[in-house]
Amino acid sequence: MSVVATTIDPNEIATFQRLSHEWMDENGPFKALHSYNRLRLPWIINTLGKQPSPNALKGIRIADIGCGGGLLSIPIARLGANIDGIDASEQALKIAEFTANRVLPRGRSNLKFHNGSIEEFSKAHAGEYDAVIASEIIEHVSDLDSFLNACVGLCKPGATLFFTTINKTVSSKLMAIWLAEDILGLVPQGVHDWDKFVDPSALRLSLEERDCRVGRLQGAVYNPITNRWSWSNCDHVNYAITATRT
């Protein structure tokens, strides 16, 4: 029997297991992620060439990697996509299942959650997806190369990959860790490890090496006073990038 490598970091999983009961609290530790959907959803819709509508993503098959409590998977399912959410935290997925059953129409046949590693999932579902989303997850994996191999492996030719993550800069150490975690408490302490942050040029090169055509890089800025995100020319902390599998 073949053994598939995994990028799951047990320490990261333990952290998110501990926080799993907070996933759907829009004023709790994941407040900023809830707010991020106001930016992420239009970005995904527009990049896929669709117009905003109640069924904007109908018929599109999407994988949401590191879906956690379903913060992004559930709104995407509301837009009609056939979506699979994958996460290594069993507790987070229990919250996702509970929430989906409560807020989505009965049956929710277009949304499924899977507990396990992206590597195992990619091996079983290679080349099946029109889009793959890895939002706020790269900075938590133990092996970026294996993670990207699995993400790209899920894509059909021409499929779009969506990444949002944190740059590896002095600014990100100050803003995303010291200020956000230690001073303002915007996210729980210990959630981020600066050594795992990824420079966008490194991510771009890694995607190109995997036969992907990389799209536009955009910075994203969070205002904790208004609880709003906005696009920015500054990518020194948070950024978003797309790629197309050729």
C-alpha positions in Angstrom: 0.0 0.0 0.0 1.4 3.4 -1.0 1.9 6.0 1.7 0.9 9.6 0.9 3.0 12.4 2.6 1.1 15.0 4.5 1.6 18.7 5.2 -0.5 18.6 8.3 1.2 20.1 11.3 -0.1 18.5 14.5 0.5 21.7 16.5 -1.5 23.7 14.1 -4.4 21.2 14.2 -4.3 21.2 18.0 -4.6 25.0 18.0 -7.6 25.0 15.7 -9.3 22.1 17.5 -9.1 24.2 20.7 -10.7 27.1 18.9 -13.3 25.1 17.0 -16.3 26.2 19.1 -15.5 29.8 18.2 -15.7 29.4 14.4 -19.2 30.8 13.9 -19.0 33.7 16.4 -18.8 36.7 14.1 -17.4 38.8 17.1 -15.0 36.2 18.3 -11.4 35.1 17.3 -12.5 34.6 13.7 -14.2 38.0 13.3 -11.7 39.2 10.7 -12.2 36.0 8.6 -15.9 36.5 8.6 -15.4 40.1 7.4 -12.9 38.9 4.8 -15.8 37.2 2.9 -17.0 40.6 1.8 -13.8 40.8 -0.2 -13.1 37.2 -1.0 -16.5 36.3 -2.5 -16.7 39.1 -5.1 -13.0 38.3 -6.0 -13.8 34.7 -6.6 -17.0 35.4 -8.6 -15.3 38.1 -10.8 -12.1 36.0 -11.4 -14.3 33.1 -12.6 -15.9 35.5 -15.1 -19.4 35.4 -13.5 -21.8 38.1 -12.6 -23.1 38.7 -9.1 -26.4 36.8 -8.6 -28.0 34.3 -6.2 -26.7 31.5 -8.4 -23.5 33.1 -9.7 -21.4 29.9 -9.3 -24.0 27.3 -10.2 -22.5 24.2 -11.8 -18.9 25.1 -10.9 -17.0 22.4 -8.9 -14.8 24.0 -6.2 -12.5 22.6 -3.5 -12.0 24.7 -0.4 -8.7 23.6 1.2 -8.4 24.2 5.0 -12.1 25.1 5.2 -12.2 25.1 9.0 -15.7 25.8 10.2 -17.0 26.5 6.7 -16.7 30.3 6.8 -16.1 30.4 3.1 -17.5 27.0 1.9 -21.0 27.8 3.1 -21.4 31.1 1.4 -20.0 29.6 -1.8 -22.5 26.8 -1.6 -25.3 29.4 -1.3 -24.1 30.8 -4.7 -24.8 27.4 -6.3 -21.3 25.9 -6.6 -20.7 22.2 -6.0 -18.2 22.5 -3.2 -16.0 20.2 -1.2 -14.5 21.5 2.0 -11.4 19.7 3.3 -9.8 20.1 6.7 -7.7 18.2 9.1 -9.6 19.3 12.2 -12.5 17.0 13.0 -13.9 19.4 15.5 -14.0 22.3 13.1 -15.8 20.2 10.5 -18.4 19.2 13.1 -19.1 23.0 13.4 -19.2 23.3 9.6 -21.7 20.4 9.3 -23.9 21.8 12.1 -23.9 25.3 10.6 -24.5 24.1 7.0 -27.5 22.0 8.1 -28.9 25.0 9.9 -28.5 27.7 7.3 -28.6 26.0 4.0 -31.7 24.5 2.3 -32.5 20.9 3.3 -30.3 18.4 1.6 -27.5 20.8 0.8 -26.4 18.2 -1.9 -23.9 20.7 -3.4 -21.8 21.0 -0.2 -19.7 18.2 1.4 -17.0 18.2 4.1 -14.1 15.9 4.3 -11.8 15.2 7.2 -8.2 14.4 6.3 -5.1 15.7 4.5 -5.1 17.6 1.2 -2.6 15.1 -0.1 -4.9 12.1 0.4 -7.8 14.0 -1.0 -5.9 15.1 -4.1 -4.8 11.6 -4.8 -8.4 10.4 -4.8 -9.8 13.4 -6.8 -7.1 14.4 -9.2 -8.1 16.7 -12.0 -11.8 17.0 -10.9 -12.2 20.7 -10.0 -12.9 23.9 -11.9 -11.4 26.0 -9.0 -9.4 25.4 -5.9 -9.3 27.8 -3.0 -6.6 27.9 -0.3 -7.5 30.9 1.7 -5.5 31.6 4.9 -4.1 28.1 5.0 -0.6 28.2 3.3 0.8 29.9 6.4 -0.2 26.8 8.5 1.2 23.9 6.5 4.4 22.1 7.2 5.6 21.6 3.6 4.6 24.2 1.0 5.9 22.1 -2.0 3.7 19.1 -1.1 0.8 21.3 -0.4 1.0 23.1 -3.8 1.4 19.8 -5.6 -1.8 18.6 -4.0 -3.7 21.8 -4.8 -2.6 21.9 -8.5 -3.3 18.1 -8.7 -7.0 18.7 -8.0 -7.3 21.1 -10.9 -8.7 20.4 -14.3 -6.7 22.0 -17.2 -7.7 25.6 -17.2 -8.9 25.6 -13.6 -8.3 28.6 -11.3 -6.4 28.5 -8.0 -7.1 31.2 -5.4 -4.7 31.9 -2.6 -4.8 34.4 0.2 -2.0 34.4 2.8 0.5 36.5 4.7 3.8 37.9 3.3 7.1 37.1 5.0 8.3 40.6 5.9 9.2 42.7 8.9 5.8 44.4 8.5 4.0 41.1 8.7 5.9 40.1 11.9 4.8 43.4 13.5 1.3 43.6 12.2 0.1 40.0 11.9 1.7 38.7 15.0 2.8 41.4 17.5 -0.1 43.8 16.9 -2.9 41.4 15.8 -2.2 38.7 18.4 -0.3 40.3 21.3 -1.6 43.8 21.4 -5.1 44.1 19.8 -6.1 40.4 20.3 -7.7 40.3 16.8 -6.6 36.7 16.5 -5.6 34.2 19.3 -2.0 34.2 20.4 0.1 31.5 18.8 -2.1 31.1 15.7 0.7 32.3 13.4 4.3 31.3 13.0 6.3 33.9 11.0 8.7 31.2 9.7 5.8 29.7 7.7 4.8 32.9 6.0 5.4 32.9 2.3 6.9 35.7 0.1 4.6 36.2 -3.0 7.6 35.9 -5.3 8.4 32.5 -3.9 4.7 31.5 -4.3 4.6 32.8 -7.8 7.8 30.8 -8.8 6.4 27.6 -7.1 3.2 27.9 -9.1 5.0 28.5 -12.4 7.1 25.4 -11.8 3.9 23.5 -11.6 2.7 24.6 -15.0 0.5 27.4 -13.7 0.0 30.8 -15.3 0.0 33.3 -12.4 -2.4 36.1 -12.4 -2.7 39.4 -10.5 -1.1 39.9 -7.1 -3.2 42.2 -4.8 -2.5 43.4 -1.3 -5.3 43.3 1.3 -5.7 45.5 4.3 -7.8 45.0 7.4 -9.2 47.9 9.4 -10.0 46.6 12.9 -12.0 49.7 13.8 -14.5 49.3 11.0 -14.0 45.5 10.7 -13.6 46.0 6.9 -11.1 44.7 4.4 -10.0 46.5 1.2 -7.7 45.8 -1.7 -4.4 47.7 -1.6 -1.3 48.2 -3.6 0.7 47.3 -0.5 1.2 43.5 -0.1 3.7 43.7 2.8 1.2 41.9 5.1 -1.8 40.2 3.6 -2.1 39.4 -0.1 -4.1 37.5 -2.7 -3.0 35.8 -5.9 -4.6 33.7 -8.5 -3.2 31.1 -11.0 -4.5 29.0 -13.8 -3.5 25.5 -14.5 -2.4 25.2 -18.1 
